[in-house]
């Protein structure tokens, strides 16, 4: 049997160094304070247990001296009390053999008190030291106990403190082990009081981080309300996460800082040179700084590290095991999906195009089969042939894609104009359509460079098309039935550069599409304008309308494909990456740097920051980087991120990122104070907007109640220096290139804060869900939403026109991405559309937040929010069964479910997570 007493904090090998239970006093007069509890760690070959034995009688008499041993004995001492702590440690789900052996050793060290030290800090000030009263550093003892949650192991610690110690407000935690520990939470039992100290944080070895980690109690408070005893610790903890902006970040660090996007390319490789994003020429939101070594000074580009080396994010931002496994499984699945096309491309002279629709169907129906093609002269074709035959016999499971929702019940839906229009309102990118207010449409680009500012979609062209619906152009404008999808100004400056790409060539136009909303409730395309940069003898503006003859029909189909290709690129680079992922990152960095974990705004935003920095770092590593998936598979190619930067410069505004403001800006809604969200939709059957406003309203109701609860004094917003520093840093550091814009909201009132926080939570949850989780359901079928096209539409004097006339289907299919390009992007879309098993959903926010709050009033706000979302789900399901709503219901039509709050894991096309986690 081994009796453990408070230990020294050094550990040499496996040896246990005992120390006196309390510090040794000078010889003058020693004081004796008996232990209130002895902890005996019993370790035998047959049984491991922790025997905690209370002393039956405790002598509480104290011998006072003029030189006391403990700070709390400098004041009048009235006795001691015992405070118990339950420390919950999360264990890893998967471990290597060496890690398991190390884990067993660590359990032994924890059992005998050599794994972790904890120290209580009171909310009360010690008058002698001027700081919060502190207990002794106490070891966490005992063999682990797995209670209700097998992922968490429980240990205990016992403190002896004076009876007037006060309420613990913080705990200092020191990790004595050589490996990191994931602290779930600490529960303090002080008499009848139970105090929760939520952790959910990684604590690294004292060897890496000599400073003990500060864990605050769950009760949120504003800076002005911070108990005096822990005020200094609150400030210290914030300073510790800001860093000094120097040096390379280490994996164990918890540093949040800003940097420009200077790690997307590699200036040492000619084909990988990419411009830095962030600065006057190419403005962009800031990312989390990693400080890797520079590989060039002009421009200052960071090293991208080794292929398998992950970019730094603060340790608490990294994926947990379940998420990491889901992501890895997605990559493995993508590998198998791409295996046969990759082999085919390697064995043939060129990547293989689709030549008939059955080539595409085979991606879903059965194994991918190589088309007959002339192999490269390897001299061992027979060996390769046998290898390929073996691969093809693997079976459907690994080499088959699930059928995307858009063709699951109606394989030909994508061909129809109604479906083309419906997806502008209820597809994966329903955020660009706008009300057409006048003709002619005018460009804002420089006419000296880009030619006439007037669109070729003239009144005459549109009036003729509107007449087919028994309506004049004037009536159509008056009844607000004309709508526009305009990518002209965004794309035209890049068209020549994109069309000149030699590696993986692709062709594009700048596009405009005009739609008509019929009395039957269908949105139908009327005319499409495709533009190339002008030449001295041609303005290069081509107008297409749907016709009745075969040639016009196929030209119309090709024009729609180019619009879809542009839409896919703008969706991915602007609406998805820029407006959710990249824009959210500075909010997360500022929240961690300027708001204490005690701050009520930090606690509100915390669930909406989960995994975002990690997924963004992974995107910089392999998705949006030079030569990454986006460049190889989407229209803009190597100019993708430059286009994203141009969009940030010309259109991004924080005050317009909220749903109601965005709808009004696009003319898709009108301000109406009588409506719940203050706006009335121009098209009632606009599924994204109609469902989104329900989610927006629920979020705003929650935030409004929450803000009023913590900021009851009208002056408290302006006087909250942490909050003001947070908002100032978002504007002046996180979005530095936009810092001087006049449209930034003020932060003086509770209403100001409500609007700001509602915007952020909407972007992280509802907005991201609406434009992310439909990527595979809509984009998984290549002809419906090609991410690039490899040919321009042939004109009568073009060499390819004759081939088009002979075989228009081949011309269409050979314009699509190659088989390898298609399966690459399908695999990525499938991964991005997948909910992991550990997903945390908006509707379950009450469960996630319950551990942060012991204030029942606040808990009620989150419970009410979950109830509201349950009602929202019922309303959406009811709408999806309403036959009057043509954009939701119809034969073979998938219902609009992207904003349904709940979802199982997997590719479901529904569900709203709390955060941008994929």
Secondary structure, 3 states (H helix, E strand, C coil): CEEECCCCCCCECCECCCCCCCCCCCCCCCCCCCCCEEEEEEECCCCEEEEEEECCCCCCCCCCCCCCCCHHHCCCCCCEEEEEEEEEEECCCCCCHHHHHHHHHHHHHHHCCCCEEEEEEEEEECCCCCCEEECCCEECEEEEECCCCCCEEEEEEEEEEECCCCCEEEEEEEECCCCCEEEEEEEEEECCEEEEEEEEEEECECCCCCCCEEEECCCCCCHHHCCHHHHHHHHHHHHHHHCCCCCCCCCCCCCCCEECECCCCCCCCHHHCCCCECCCCCCCCCEECCCCCEEEECCEEECCCCCCCCCCCCHHHCCCHHHHHHHHHHHHHHHHHHHHHHHHHHHECCCCCCCCHHHHHHHHHCCCCCCCCCECCCCCHHHHHHHHHHHHCCCHHHHCCCCCHHHHCCCCHHHCHHHHHHHHHHCCCCCCCEECCCCCCECCCCHHHHCCCECCCCHHHHHHHHHHHCCCHHHHHHCCCEEEEECHHHHHHHHHHHHCCCCCCCCCCEEEEEEEECCCCCEEEEEEEEECCCECCECCEEEEECCCCHHHHHHHHHHHHHHHHHHHHHHHHHHHHHHHHHHHHHHHHHHHHHCCCCCHHHHHHHHHHCCHHHHHHHHHHHCCCCCCHHHHHCCCHHHHHHHHHHHHHHHCCHHHCCHHHHHHHCCCEEECCCCCCCEEECCCCCHHHHHHHHHHHHHHHHHHHHHHHHCCCCCHHHHCHHHHHHHHHHHHHHCHHHCCCCCCCCCCCHHHHHHHHHHHHHHHHHHHHHHHCCHHHHHCCHHHCCCCCCCCCCCCCCCCHHHHHHCHHHHHHHHCCCHHHHHHHHHHHHHHCEECCCCCEHHHHHHHHHCCCCCHHHHHHHHHHHHHHHHHHHHHHHHCCCCCCCCCCCCCCCCCCCCCCCCCCEECCCCCECCCCC
